Structures are given as C-alpha cells and as structure tokens.
Amino acid sequence: MGKCIVVEGRADKMRLIPLLAEEVTIICTNGTISEVNLIELLEDYEHYEIVTMFDADKNGEKLRKLMNRAFPEVTQLIIPREYVEVEKTPKLILRNLLIQAKFLIKEG
C-alpha cells in the first residue's frame, strides 16, 4: 500500500518533499475544492494510506471538514496555529508531524 499526503498548494508540496525519506505521493488541492472534485482527485489513491496537511486558516478548516465528510478514515495532521501556513512552518515541526504519522524522514 502506498502513502499519500494531500496539501493545498505547490509551495506546501515543495516544503515537504525534501523532508521525506520514502516514496510518497503528494497531491495538491490547489485551494478550495468541491466534494465531487476532491473525490475525483483522490479516486486513484483510495487504497493508499492518506494523510492531510492543510493550513491553519479558514480555507484549511474548510478542507479538513470536507475530508472528514468524504474520507473520514484519513489522518489529518494539524500544524500549530501560530505558523498558519504549511510552507511557513519550521522544518522541525513538520518533521515531528510526519514522524508521528509514521513517515520516514531524512536526517538533518
């Protein structure tokens, strides 16, 4: 079974890629998305272990609620509110969140 992380945008994806020490598919919602579009976006990854990492803002909260409705089994990683955006969250915090979700992380 593969692993998949769902993020909002390309900058979030680019922030996570250098931290991961295993092959992980990272999918961008590109911001606000409908439930139908979200289901279509993740259709090919339903057999994967899916994890989300959205911003700690209004849009991120909407996406978390949408994911809870459409895919209640996914793990949702929550960044601390003080950093607001995934791309602005310190690497150490992101590493710790990924480790908690059982991802293999690069040293350093």
N, C-alpha and C positions, 0 to 999 in steps of 0.2 A: 504494500500500500504506500502510495506517495504522500508527500506533505505539501500543503498549500497554505500560503498566507495571503489574506485579502487586505489590501490597503486602499486608501483613497486616491493617491496620485503617484506619478512617476518619481517625484522627489522622495517620497516615502520609500518606494521600492529601492531606489538608488542608495538610500541610507542603510537599508537592511542587508543588501547583497554582500558587502564586504565583511559583515559580521558572521555570516553563516559558513559552517564548515561541512555542509552536506548539501546535496541537491534538493532544492525547494522551489516549487513553482510559486511565483509572486504575481498576483493578479491585481490590477488597478480598476477600481470602480469609476475613476475619473469624476469624483464628486457625487452629487445626488443622483440616485438611480431608482427606477421603479422596481416593484417586487417582481414583475414579469421579467424585466431586463436582468435583474440580479439572478433569478433562477436560470435564465438562458446562459448568462455569463459563467455560472458555476456548474452547469449541466454535465460537462465533461469531467468534472472533478469531484462528483458526489461520492465516489469510492475512496477519495483521498481523506487524510486527516486534515480538516480545515480549521484554520486559526485566523482570527481577525485582529487587526491593529489599526484602529481609527483614531483621529484627532480627538482631543478632549474639548470639543466645541459643539455648537448646535448641529452642524451637519454630521459630525461624528456620532452624536447621540441618535440622530435620525437613522443613520446606517446601522447602529447597534440594535435598535428596536426592530428594524426591517429584517436583519439577520436572525433575530430571536424568533420572529414570526415564520420566516421562510426556512430557516435551518437551525432549529433550537438545539441541535446536538453539537454545534461548533463551539470551540473555546474562544472566548473574547478576552484579549489582552488589553488592559486599560493603562494608558500612560498617565503619569501623575498630572493633575490639572495645571500645576504651575508651568509646565512646558508647552501646553496647549496643542502643539503640532508634533507628529511623529518625527518629521525631518529636523526639528529643533531640540528634540530630546537628546540628552547626553548619551553617548555610546554605552557607557557603563550601565545606565538604566535600561536601555534597550537590550543589552546583553543579558542582564538579570531576568528580564521578562521572557526572553527567548529560552533561557535555561530552565525557567520554571515550567515552560510549555514543552520541555524535553527536546529542544533543538540542539544540535551540535554546533558549538560556537568556536570560531578561530581564537587562538591565544593572542594576547596582547592588546 
